Amino acid sequence: MALQPTQAQIIKLGLETDPLILSALLTAATLSLSGCLTHAQAIFSSTSTDNVYHCNIMIRAYACAAAFRASTDGGAESEHWRALLAAKGFEIHGSVFKSGFGYDHFIHNLLIHMYAQFGSVRLARKVFAEMVDRNVHNWNIMISAYDQAGDFDTSDQLFNSMPARNVVSWNTLLAQYVRLCDVQAAERVFDEMPIRDSVSWNTIIAGYVQTKDYDSALGLFREMQAAGVDPTEVTLISVLWACAETGALEVGREIHQTLRRKQSRIEALRAFNELKMKHVACWNAMIVGLAVHGYSEEALKLFAAMETSPHEVTPNRITFMGVLTACSHKGLVEEGRGFFRRMTSEYSIRPDVKHYGCMVDLLSRSGQLSKAFHLIHEASLDTKVPLWRTLLGSCRIHSNVELADECFNQLSGCLTDGDYVLLSNIYVEAERWDDVQWVRNAITDSKVAKQSGYSNFQSANAG
């Protein structure tokens, strides 16, 4: 429906002063295809400006319009439009203060952003200076305004004057140096950052690619993976570029697979969200799928949504398999133990060997081998062989020879050649040569079947 006929009907019904109706009209006039900014201004001017939400809508609209004009090819016409928008924005600013909203933090942020988009950093700084109580978000917007205007000296001065900084503050400074192709300064900022997010890593990797230092880009990508930071599409595109330039085919293939998985995940989530009725099997498929592919946080968020779902879906043992797998992959020990307890206390689900396996893996990965041992020892299961074998493998990683001996004894009667070889390797690494010889003799005496090795190759002349 067109905007003006709708507005005419509203006036006929006497609803033109209703705050909610006015908000909807202003939003439609500023954002919809059938509206326009001039019409929104006419609606706004004809009403009382004692509603902070109406002011927010108009300030945001002028800021967006200025940003759009700035993104065009410039010239006299663009400057003319920006001047007109600035004049209207200043008019809105005056209305805001007359209405008593001059001390609203959110309004201040919008005004600073609006003036920055108009290219009037001086007015943005005036609003900033008039603020009585500034928070880190206000500082970030002001620094970004100077950065956008190319006044990097003032941007740096403000950054150094900040009473407190967050990751956004650091990322703004980092991006500034990358845009200036000053990679050494960007590296210093990156190293000094007390906390980093994916944007921080993406920015510095893009900086290396921009300056054709592809080896450093790939090296930092490996560091990002080791730090447990999930790469985004932006990361992968930068790294793919570096792969193409250096011929790092294996990394390139790995990234292509990751991109395919991400695309599949997006499509699966879209399909899941479109389901009107979600059976427990649908929830399980998504939670387990996300968990096994390393999207632990999304899997746990989905589980939380499942528990609060209006359709009253009850988690089952498969659900908790996915949840515990997610905790194991992410190293969330306390969270995992909490979910493991809730299986019994809240949902009356008796954990099976797979659930215990997830917990043993989770505890072992974090080095809590003694807790994993006691968990297995106290478990009421028909068989514990897979659990003792998992713990034996973890003993090698953490060089715990004494516990390895105990796990090996627990496997008595179910031992395989792999168990003997693993224990032998643990003894070798501990330089316990007498024990190594004992294991070799035990293999010979017990006639443990050992799978023959074989090679698999294709002749160049094979048809």
NORWO-V863031 format. One record per run of one state. SS is the DSSP state (alpha for helix, beta for strand, coil for the rest). FROM is the first residue (numbers start at 1). TO is the last residue. If there is no record, write none. Layout:
SS,FROM,TO ; SS,FROM,TO
This chain:
coil,1,2 ; alpha,3,12 ; coil,13,18 ; alpha,19,31 ; coil,32,36 ; alpha,37,45 ; coil,46,51 ; alpha,52,70 ; coil,71,74 ; alpha,75,98 ; coil,99,104 ; alpha,105,118 ; coil,119,120 ; alpha,121,130 ; coil,131,135 ; alpha,136,149 ; coil,150,151 ; alpha,152,161 ; coil,162,166 ; alpha,167,179 ; coil,180,182 ; alpha,183,192 ; coil,193,197 ; alpha,198,210 ; coil,211,213 ; alpha,214,226 ; coil,227,232 ; alpha,233,246 ; coil,247,248 ; alpha,249,274 ; coil,275,279 ; alpha,280,292 ; coil,293,295 ; alpha,296,307 ; coil,308,316 ; alpha,317,330 ; coil,331,332 ; alpha,333,345 ; coil,346,352 ; alpha,353,365 ; coil,366,368 ; alpha,369,378 ; coil,379,384 ; alpha,385,397 ; coil,398,400 ; alpha,401,410 ; coil,411,416 ; alpha,417,429 ; coil,430,432 ; alpha,433,446 ; coil,447,463
